[in-house]
Amino acid sequence: MELLARTPEGTHFDLGTHWARSAQRALDQLRWRTGHVAVQLGAPYATALREWQADTAEYQRALNGLTAGIPYTLETDDADGCRYTFTACRPGPSPRTPLRT
């Protein structure tokens, strides 16, 4: 799971990355992180994130897609026009796990 913020001027900020060993854990991390951002954004900008958190059908659709290897992206904006992009993609090896050659 990756979280990026982009200002209206185009500057990007990496707000965190989390490696998960399964699609479900990646989405659970995304759901947990959206809660943090929702608190920081406050009303009314947090509404879309709160609605996404409560949408079990969308969660299942995202899980099915991730399991099939399709990345999932959720985006929202704040009062200053910054765009927050949450992305979950197919689980892979952790950066701490050396690849065998």
C-alpha positions as CSV (number, residue, x, y, z in Angstrom):
1,M,0.0,0.0,0.0
2,E,1.3,3.4,-0.9
3,L,0.1,6.9,-0.1
4,L,1.1,9.9,-2.1
5,A,0.1,13.6,-1.9
6,R,0.3,15.9,-4.9
7,T,0.0,19.6,-4.6
8,P,-1.8,21.7,-7.3
9,E,1.7,22.8,-8.5
10,G,2.6,19.2,-9.1
11,T,5.0,18.5,-6.2
12,H,4.7,14.9,-4.9
13,F,5.1,13.8,-1.3
14,D,5.5,10.2,-0.2
15,L,3.3,9.8,2.9
16,G,4.0,6.1,3.5
17,T,4.4,2.7,2.1
18,H,3.3,-0.6,3.7
19,W,4.3,-4.1,2.4
20,A,1.6,-6.7,2.9
21,R,1.8,-10.4,2.2
22,S,-1.8,-10.7,0.9
23,A,-4.3,-8.7,-0.9
24,Q,-6.6,-8.7,2.1
25,R,-3.8,-7.3,4.4
26,A,-3.0,-4.6,1.8
27,L,-6.6,-3.5,1.7
28,D,-6.9,-3.6,5.5
29,Q,-3.9,-1.4,5.7
30,L,-5.4,1.0,3.1
31,R,-8.6,1.1,5.1
32,W,-6.7,1.8,8.3
33,R,-4.6,4.6,6.6
34,T,-7.7,6.2,5.1
35,G,-9.0,6.6,8.6
36,H,-5.9,8.6,9.6
37,V,-6.1,10.8,6.6
38,A,-9.8,11.4,7.1
39,V,-9.2,12.6,10.7
40,Q,-6.5,15.0,9.4
41,L,-8.6,16.4,6.5
42,G,-11.8,16.8,8.6
43,A,-15.3,17.6,7.3
44,P,-16.4,17.8,4.6
45,Y,-13.3,16.4,2.9
46,A,-13.2,13.3,5.0
47,T,-16.7,12.2,3.8
48,A,-15.5,10.3,0.7
49,L,-13.0,8.4,2.7
50,R,-15.4,7.5,5.5
51,E,-18.0,6.3,2.9
52,W,-15.3,4.2,1.2
53,Q,-14.4,2.6,4.6
54,A,-18.0,1.6,5.1
55,D,-18.6,0.3,1.6
56,T,-18.2,-3.5,2.0
57,A,-19.2,-4.2,-1.7
58,E,-16.4,-1.9,-2.9
59,Y,-14.0,-3.6,-0.5
60,Q,-14.9,-7.0,-2.0
61,R,-14.6,-5.6,-5.5
62,A,-11.1,-4.2,-4.7
63,L,-10.1,-7.5,-3.0
64,N,-11.2,-9.5,-6.1
65,G,-9.2,-7.2,-8.3
66,L,-6.1,-7.3,-6.2
67,T,-6.3,-11.1,-6.0
68,A,-6.4,-11.2,-9.8
69,G,-3.4,-8.8,-10.0
70,I,-5.3,-5.6,-10.7
71,P,-4.0,-2.6,-8.7
72,Y,-6.6,-0.6,-6.7
73,T,-6.4,3.2,-6.4
74,L,-8.5,5.5,-4.2
75,E,-8.1,9.3,-4.6
76,T,-9.5,12.3,-2.7
77,D,-8.7,16.0,-2.5
78,D,-8.4,18.5,0.3
79,A,-9.4,22.2,0.7
80,D,-6.0,23.4,-0.7
81,G,-6.4,21.2,-3.8
82,C,-3.9,18.6,-2.8
83,R,-4.8,15.2,-4.1
84,Y,-4.2,12.1,-1.9
85,T,-3.7,8.9,-3.8
86,F,-3.9,5.5,-2.0
87,T,-2.7,2.6,-4.1
88,A,-2.7,-1.1,-3.3
89,C,-1.2,-3.6,-5.7
90,R,-0.5,-7.3,-6.0
91,P,1.6,-8.5,-3.1
92,G,5.2,-9.1,-3.9
93,P,8.5,-9.7,-2.0
94,S,9.3,-7.3,0.8
95,P,12.2,-5.0,0.1
96,R,13.9,-6.8,3.0
97,T,13.5,-10.2,1.3
98,P,16.4,-10.9,-1.0
99,L,15.4,-12.3,-4.4
100,R,17.1,-15.5,-5.5
101,T,19.0,-15.4,-8.7
